[in-house]
């Protein structure tokens, strides 16, 4: 079991760790407040691609969390930074309307694009849509996925996520997607830069044993898995990833961490 005496910073996953949908998980607000008061540096990371960062901040504030907008590290923001390295790219966006506003400065096209950017679009998926994207890819576009999650926890139970659609497009087009969010090492590197700490001094708290814990450990972080959100014991037991710590919920985290 990994020692936590060297931990100085915490990366909190959002959905499934602090809340599910619009319901705050018991003790989450108090846990975050206590950890921040004790001097731990905190950032709040998410693969969510249905809300822009301002909208995420508004949601967190509305739920009662004392989290600044600048403390949120989202995969959609990382995608924006990634695209800015290219000279005036033409994009085809498969994103929620709120998030599309973040990409409004890029040229966009439905017929010929340099990049196809895929995020959460709910029930808008169809064969016609997949085929349109497939044709963009075989005609030269590159594929960027905000994330490649298998499933996520909603207030109505588990729901299939965009990962299967990304895999289908990769298989058909024979192109490998650039994955922006967790478990990408670059995403965790960006979060560590925000914290200003080396990986051995940071723990990731998440409900996804693969993207959160496996991705974090791959980047050198300590992985703390919570039994809330999408956590399922059978799935975790079958994963090759072994968390450094397993706790019932984020409410138990303050008791786990040493005093600074």
Steps between C-alpha positions, in 0.01 A plus 500: 500500500647833390594748772325835476747698713651669193168611348463877466244528224172334400339460159128442548293346224158667494207286383471187710737630768351832611154463345288285269295705258352777715533314832791575731651189656474495878791674672666614175470876560633469853788274389616744232474798738695320772778384267542849354506657848775261603722641227483237229518634145192385308388482141173358369537296184237370262450333165150650485440651159138610539583820690751779441728592788289805597190279500678235708599767749142627513377146567755440778417832663129423476556163668677675789869438427753776572703440184643776280464478122879503468521184711311297236712310247269370227573281201319745271737779606794268435359436150488875434865535604591203277332656193669835552834352394368461143477779241134593455359144501156420358295299749192282494345499846300220658453679830220625723378849408634655821850365432490601133510861616856441627605400145326785317831666403595205279378468142242224465373280217267203453658391171878532529695537822850472643370365831186328623449567873276254682345546842169418669202556272248282680242331277604684182710205384372323188635290215474800266705714740767233545521451125541874442788512747651186347508672161663810648770279650579301186519831309776632723357619832665393825293374794512668841299351787439705814511162675441131431302393805307172481208602722399748767267522797177698463215553741319226307784245506799421280499640148719415203753776427668619180793258511320237291423754225863617498617138471257435213631801308861398566430149373317613186740781403821327617593822677599526864322768700691749709351461849505830689354424843568232761686263482728699266840567665493849347175578680647402836818692419290812439320451832833457681625821340190675634576366849870581481591166657691188389290184445634322809339771715154476341210257538214451254159425653264337250221249440638364171768239565630521142492869402541658844712253695684326215561827318616673816730221604644492148593865548661427837214598732354313794160354408212514751188321374159583646208257511254756363393606151587245233696278741395135477692241701487232229634742240776622732596143592541413130715806425880465485517830690547473877413820691739618769205558730132405486249704703123502531461861386679832482356578844761258641793679335580758773556219754737330258728798443772605745514849643720750318 
